[in-house]
Each structure stands twice: as structure tokens, then as C-alpha cells.
Amino acid sequence: MLDMRNAIGIALNRSRPNEDTFGLGLKDQYMAEIYYRFELLRVVTLTPSVQVIVDPALNLDEDLITIGSLRARLAF
């Protein structure tokens, strides 16, 4: 039986900055995220994740940014 309460996921994205809003000459930005959602209690679900942004369009001083997060969902 497949357990739908827990899940692992991967997301990939490429985005091009809007030249009218942010100006000319910005590189495309790439993003990857991996997460794992698990049920802590029947009404509490936690989802830790890690995101990596390559060539962040609005931070030209950085080539790579890593972000960790923890989301919680309460259902009652």
C-alpha cells in the first residue's frame, strides 16, 4: 500500500529576468529544490527542504545561493 502521508520531491526551474523591470544583461537563473514531507502527528506535517539557486539574477555578487527551510502544516 502506498503511504500518501510522506513524500519526497524534486523541483527544477530556469527563469529569465524581465528586461523591462530589471534591466538588460542579466543572466538566466537556475533553481533546484529537494524536499521530504512527513507526518509528525495526525494533524501536523513537516517539510524540510533545501534550495540551490545558480546565478541569482538579482544578486550579481554571488554565483550560488543555498537556502534551507522548514515548513509546517496544521490540519484540524
C-alpha positions as CSV (number, residue, x, y, z in Angstrom):
1,M,0.0,0.0,0.0
2,L,1.3,3.4,-1.0
3,D,1.7,5.8,2.0
4,M,0.5,9.2,0.9
5,R,1.3,11.0,4.1
6,N,5.0,11.0,3.4
7,A,6.6,12.2,0.1
8,I,9.9,13.2,-1.4
9,G,10.0,15.7,-4.2
10,I,12.5,17.4,-6.5
11,A,11.8,20.6,-8.4
12,L,13.9,22.3,-11.2
13,N,13.4,25.7,-12.7
14,R,15.0,28.1,-15.2
15,S,13.9,31.7,-15.2
16,R,14.8,34.7,-17.3
17,P,14.7,38.1,-15.6
18,N,12.3,40.6,-17.2
19,E,14.4,43.2,-19.0
20,D,11.7,45.9,-18.7
21,T,11.6,45.5,-14.9
22,F,15.2,44.6,-14.0
23,G,17.3,46.0,-16.9
24,L,19.4,44.5,-19.7
25,G,22.2,42.0,-19.4
26,L,21.1,39.8,-16.5
27,K,21.8,36.1,-16.9
28,D,19.2,33.3,-16.6
29,Q,18.8,31.9,-13.1
30,Y,18.5,28.2,-12.3
31,M,17.0,26.7,-9.2
32,A,16.7,23.2,-7.7
33,E,14.8,22.1,-4.6
34,I,14.6,18.8,-2.9
35,Y,12.1,18.2,0.0
36,Y,10.8,15.5,2.2
37,R,7.3,15.8,3.6
38,F,6.4,13.6,6.6
39,E,3.6,13.3,9.0
40,L,4.8,14.1,12.6
41,L,1.3,13.7,14.1
42,R,-2.0,13.1,12.6
43,V,-2.6,16.9,12.4
44,V,1.0,18.1,11.9
45,T,3.0,17.7,8.7
46,L,6.6,18.9,8.4
47,T,8.5,19.6,5.2
48,P,12.2,20.3,5.4
49,S,13.8,21.4,2.1
50,V,17.0,22.6,0.5
51,Q,17.0,25.1,-2.4
52,V,20.0,25.9,-4.6
53,I,20.0,29.0,-6.8
54,V,22.7,29.2,-9.5
55,D,23.5,32.6,-11.0
56,P,20.9,34.5,-8.9
57,A,19.6,37.2,-11.2
58,L,19.3,40.0,-8.6
59,N,22.5,39.2,-6.7
60,L,25.3,39.6,-9.2
61,D,28.0,39.2,-6.5
62,E,27.0,35.5,-5.9
63,D,27.3,32.5,-8.2
64,L,25.4,30.1,-5.9
65,I,23.0,30.6,-3.0
66,T,21.8,27.7,-0.8
67,I,18.6,28.1,1.3
68,G,17.3,25.7,3.9
69,S,13.7,25.8,5.1
70,L,11.2,24.0,7.3
71,R,7.5,24.3,6.6
72,A,4.8,23.1,8.9
73,R,1.1,22.3,8.1
74,L,-1.5,22.1,10.8
75,A,-4.8,20.4,9.8
76,F,-7.7,20.3,12.3
